């Protein structure tokens, strides 16, 4: 496969992940009124655990051969914190606001990938990320939103989710199944006790929704891993802003949310940032530093 095709493949995987996550977001919003966030995360992890156990047995030799236990543990911890915070934010905030705050993540990932992994980014990527971030600020209307536990949870999800993304990039040499096994088993262990303490009885009619969250999340996790294993984080980061379009559409279809004019303007700004970054990337391809972990 030509080297130039790698970024396109990573973008396709990331688009699949974002589409699945959008569907899951709607389902979490629907279930969050009746069940604690940590309980939904635990059920989601159990569904994933069932699916990865056969893979774990098949790839048991690769699991034993890994030497990056500490990085795996830190990645799973960050994922667990991000997922619980995100579920809590989706429950406490309007869907559009929770998702808009989450779209700060590409800028944070871009910065962390530069400082933690040494990935070099051309100035146009920083410019594109900054313009996209400005679009997010337009949508959330700074100064008009009262601080709350939901907003703090959304910001925590951004921070921990970005850290997890960078760790995934650092583990690009690992087998994808190994990453999924560590993630799913670790998520189950980290949430088991908190979920037990906060557990609410599940109505039979709610099980399809809760189990569906787990299935969709697991498939999305696979797409996410393939994206960040095949393509540098600083290339994929600006593409993450496209999620706002999917989220706005989902909010309208599922909850009848009519986007405000600020949301529409913000989306246009974000799309402009994506188009500008893509155009400049084609015209001035960035040169990677050998040995910096980003030469695909």
C-alpha positions as CSV (number, residue, x, y, z in Angstrom):
1,X,0.0,0.0,0.0
2,X,1.5,3.4,-0.9
3,X,2.5,5.6,2.0
4,X,0.3,8.5,0.8
5,X,-2.8,6.4,1.1
6,X,-2.4,5.9,4.9
7,X,-3.9,9.2,6.0
8,X,-7.0,8.6,3.8
9,X,-7.5,5.2,5.4
10,X,-7.2,6.6,8.9
11,X,-9.7,9.3,8.1
12,X,-12.2,6.7,6.8
13,X,-11.8,4.7,10.1
14,X,-12.3,7.9,12.1
15,X,-15.4,8.9,10.2
16,X,-16.9,5.5,10.9
17,X,-16.1,5.9,14.6
18,X,-17.6,9.4,14.7
19,X,-20.8,8.1,13.1
20,X,-21.2,5.3,15.6
21,X,-20.3,7.5,18.5
22,X,-23.1,10.0,17.4
23,X,-25.6,7.2,17.5
24,X,-24.4,6.0,20.9
25,X,-24.6,9.6,22.2
26,X,-28.3,9.7,21.5
27,X,-28.8,6.4,23.2
28,X,-26.8,7.5,26.3
29,X,-29.0,10.7,26.4
30,X,-32.1,8.6,26.4
31,X,-30.9,6.2,29.1
32,X,-29.2,8.8,31.3
33,X,-32.5,10.0,32.8
34,X,-33.0,6.6,34.6
35,X,-29.5,5.2,35.2
36,X,-26.2,6.6,36.7
37,X,-23.4,7.2,34.2
38,X,-21.1,4.7,35.8
39,X,-23.8,2.0,35.6
40,X,-24.2,2.5,31.8
41,X,-20.4,2.5,31.4
42,X,-20.1,-0.8,33.3
43,X,-22.8,-2.4,31.2
44,X,-21.1,-1.1,28.1
45,X,-17.8,-2.7,29.3
46,X,-19.5,-6.0,30.0
47,X,-20.8,-6.2,26.4
48,X,-17.3,-5.5,25.2
49,X,-15.8,-8.0,27.5
50,X,-18.0,-10.8,26.1
51,X,-17.0,-9.9,22.5
52,X,-13.2,-9.7,23.2
53,X,-12.7,-12.8,25.3
54,X,-12.5,-15.1,22.2
55,X,-10.1,-12.7,20.7
56,X,-8.1,-12.5,23.9
57,X,-7.7,-16.3,23.8
58,X,-6.7,-16.3,20.2
59,X,-4.1,-13.6,20.7
60,X,-2.9,-14.7,24.2
61,X,0.7,-15.0,23.0
62,X,0.7,-11.3,21.8
63,X,-0.8,-10.3,25.2
64,X,2.0,-12.0,27.1
65,X,4.6,-10.5,24.9
66,X,3.7,-6.8,25.4
67,X,6.2,-4.8,27.5
68,X,4.2,-1.6,27.8
69,X,2.0,-2.5,30.7
70,X,2.3,0.9,32.3
71,X,1.3,2.8,29.2
72,X,-1.6,0.4,28.7
73,X,-2.8,1.0,32.2
74,X,-2.6,4.7,31.9
75,X,-4.4,4.7,28.6
76,X,-7.3,2.6,30.1
77,X,-7.5,4.8,33.2
78,X,-7.8,7.9,31.0
79,X,-10.4,6.2,28.8
80,X,-12.4,5.2,31.9
81,X,-12.3,8.7,33.3
82,X,-13.2,10.2,29.9
83,X,-16.1,7.8,29.3
84,X,-17.7,8.3,32.7
85,X,-17.3,12.1,32.5
86,X,-18.8,12.1,29.0
87,X,-21.8,10.0,30.0
88,X,-22.4,12.3,33.0
89,X,-22.1,15.4,30.8
90,X,-24.6,14.0,28.3
91,X,-27.0,13.3,31.1
92,X,-26.7,16.7,32.7
93,X,-26.4,19.0,29.7
94,X,-28.4,19.6,26.5
95,X,-27.0,17.3,23.7
96,X,-25.8,20.2,21.5
97,X,-23.9,21.9,24.4
98,X,-22.3,18.6,25.6
99,X,-21.1,17.8,22.1
100,X,-19.9,21.3,21.4
101,X,-17.6,21.3,24.5
102,X,-16.4,17.9,23.4
103,X,-15.2,19.4,20.1
104,X,-12.4,21.1,21.9
105,X,-10.7,17.8,21.9
106,X,-8.9,18.0,18.5
107,X,-7.1,21.1,19.6
108,X,-6.0,19.5,22.8
109,X,-4.9,16.3,21.0
110,X,-2.9,18.4,18.5
111,X,-1.0,20.1,21.4
112,X,-0.5,16.9,23.4
113,X,0.7,14.9,20.4
114,X,3.3,17.7,19.7
115,X,4.6,17.9,23.3
116,X,4.3,14.2,24.4
117,X,5.0,12.4,21.1
118,X,7.1,14.9,19.2
119,X,4.8,14.8,16.2
120,X,5.6,17.7,14.0
121,X,2.7,19.7,12.7
122,X,2.8,22.3,10.0
123,X,1.6,25.8,10.9
124,X,-1.5,25.4,8.8
125,X,-2.7,22.5,11.0
126,X,-2.4,24.8,14.1
127,X,-4.2,27.5,12.2
128,X,-7.0,25.1,11.1
129,X,-7.4,23.8,14.7
130,X,-7.5,27.3,16.1
131,X,-10.2,28.4,13.5
132,X,-12.2,25.2,14.4
133,X,-11.9,26.0,18.1
134,X,-13.2,29.5,17.4
135,X,-16.2,27.9,15.7
136,X,-16.8,25.9,18.9
137,X,-16.7,29.1,20.9
138,X,-19.3,30.7,18.7
139,X,-21.6,27.8,19.3
140,X,-21.3,27.6,23.1
141,X,-21.6,31.5,23.4
142,X,-19.0,32.1,26.2
143,X,-20.2,34.3,29.0
144,X,-23.8,33.2,28.6
145,X,-23.5,29.7,30.1
146,X,-23.6,29.2,33.8
147,X,-20.9,26.8,35.2
148,X,-22.3,23.5,36.5
149,X,-21.2,20.0,37.3
150,X,-22.2,19.0,33.8
151,X,-19.8,21.5,32.2
152,X,-17.0,20.4,34.4
153,X,-17.7,16.8,33.5
154,X,-17.6,17.7,29.8
155,X,-14.2,19.5,30.2
156,X,-12.8,16.5,32.1
157,X,-14.0,14.2,29.3
158,X,-12.0,16.4,26.8
159,X,-8.8,16.3,28.9
160,X,-8.8,12.6,29.7
161,X,-10.1,11.7,26.2
162,X,-7.2,13.6,24.6
163,X,-4.7,11.9,26.9
164,X,-6.1,8.5,25.9
165,X,-5.9,9.4,22.2
166,X,-2.2,10.3,22.5
167,X,-1.5,7.1,24.4
168,X,-3.2,5.1,21.6
169,X,-1.0,6.8,19.1
170,X,2.1,5.9,21.2
171,X,1.0,2.3,21.2
172,X,0.6,2.1,17.4
173,X,2.9,-0.8,17.1
174,X,0.7,-3.0,19.3
175,X,-1.8,-5.5,17.9
176,X,-5.3,-3.9,17.6
177,X,-6.8,-6.8,19.4
178,X,-4.3,-6.4,22.3
179,X,-5.4,-2.8,22.7
180,X,-9.1,-3.7,22.7
181,X,-8.6,-6.4,25.3
182,X,-6.6,-4.1,27.6
183,X,-9.3,-1.4,27.1
184,X,-12.3,-3.6,27.7
185,X,-10.9,-5.6,30.7
186,X,-9.5,-2.5,32.3
187,X,-12.7,-0.6,31.8
188,X,-14.7,-3.4,33.5
189,X,-12.3,-3.6,36.4
190,X,-12.2,0.2,37.0
191,X,-16.0,0.6,36.9
192,X,-17.2,-2.6,38.7
193,X,-17.1,-1.3,42.3
194,X,-18.5,2.3,41.6
195,X,-21.2,0.8,39.4
196,X,-22.2,-1.7,42.2
197,X,-22.4,1.2,44.7
198,X,-24.6,3.3,42.4
199,X,-26.6,0.5,40.8
200,X,-30.3,1.0,39.9
201,X,-32.5,-1.9,39.0
202,X,-32.8,-2.2,35.2
203,X,-36.3,-2.4,33.7
204,X,-36.6,-5.2,31.1
205,X,-37.6,-2.6,28.5
206,X,-34.3,-0.8,29.1
207,X,-32.0,-3.7,28.4
208,X,-32.0,-3.4,24.5
209,X,-31.0,0.3,24.9
210,X,-28.2,-0.4,27.4
211,X,-26.9,-3.4,25.5
212,X,-27.1,-1.5,22.2
213,X,-24.8,1.2,23.7
214,X,-22.3,-1.5,24.5
215,X,-22.4,-3.1,21.0
216,X,-22.1,0.2,19.1
217,X,-19.4,1.5,21.4
218,X,-17.3,-1.7,20.9
219,X,-17.5,-1.5,17.1
220,X,-16.7,2.2,17.3
221,X,-13.7,1.5,19.5
222,X,-12.2,-0.8,16.9
223,X,-12.6,1.9,14.2
224,X,-11.1,4.4,16.5
225,X,-8.0,2.2,17.2
226,X,-7.5,1.5,13.5
227,X,-7.7,5.2,12.7
228,X,-5.0,6.3,15.3
229,X,-2.8,3.3,14.6
230,X,-2.6,4.1,10.9
231,X,-2.4,7.9,10.9
232,X,-0.6,10.5,13.0
233,X,-2.8,12.2,15.6
234,X,-2.0,15.6,14.3
235,X,-3.4,14.7,10.9
236,X,-6.7,13.3,12.3
237,X,-7.2,16.0,14.9
238,X,-8.8,18.7,12.7
239,X,-11.1,16.1,11.2
240,X,-12.7,15.6,14.6
241,X,-14.5,18.9,14.3
242,X,-16.7,17.4,11.6
243,X,-18.5,15.6,14.4
244,X,-20.4,18.8,15.2
245,X,-22.3,18.4,12.0
246,X,-23.3,14.8,12.9
247,X,-24.2,15.8,16.5
248,X,-26.4,18.7,15.3
249,X,-28.2,16.4,12.9
250,X,-28.7,13.8,15.6
251,X,-30.0,16.4,18.0
252,X,-32.6,17.5,15.5
253,X,-33.7,14.1,14.4
254,X,-33.8,12.5,17.9
255,X,-34.9,15.4,20.1
256,X,-36.3,18.0,17.8
257,X,-33.5,20.4,18.6
258,X,-33.4,23.4,16.2
259,X,-29.9,24.7,15.9
260,X,-29.5,28.3,16.9
261,X,-27.9,30.8,14.4
262,X,-24.7,30.6,16.5
263,X,-24.6,26.9,15.9
264,X,-25.0,27.3,12.2
265,X,-22.3,29.9,12.0
266,X,-20.0,27.8,14.1
267,X,-20.5,24.8,11.8
268,X,-19.7,27.0,8.8
269,X,-16.5,28.2,10.5
270,X,-15.5,24.6,11.3
271,X,-16.1,23.4,7.8
272,X,-14.0,26.3,6.5
273,X,-11.2,25.2,8.9
274,X,-11.4,21.6,7.6
275,X,-11.3,22.7,4.0
276,X,-8.4,25.1,4.6
277,X,-6.4,22.5,6.5
278,X,-7.0,19.8,3.8
279,X,-6.0,22.2,1.0
280,X,-2.8,23.3,2.6
281,X,-1.9,19.8,3.6
282,X,-2.1,18.8,-0.1
283,X,-0.1,21.8,-1.2
284,X,2.5,21.7,1.6
285,X,2.8,18.2,3.0
286,X,4.5,18.1,6.4
287,X,7.8,16.4,6.7
288,X,8.0,14.0,9.7
289,X,11.1,13.7,11.8
290,X,12.6,10.2,11.6
291,X,12.1,8.2,14.8
292,X,9.5,10.5,16.3
293,X,6.8,7.9,16.2
294,X,4.7,9.5,13.5
295,X,6.4,8.2,10.3
296,X,3.7,5.9,8.8
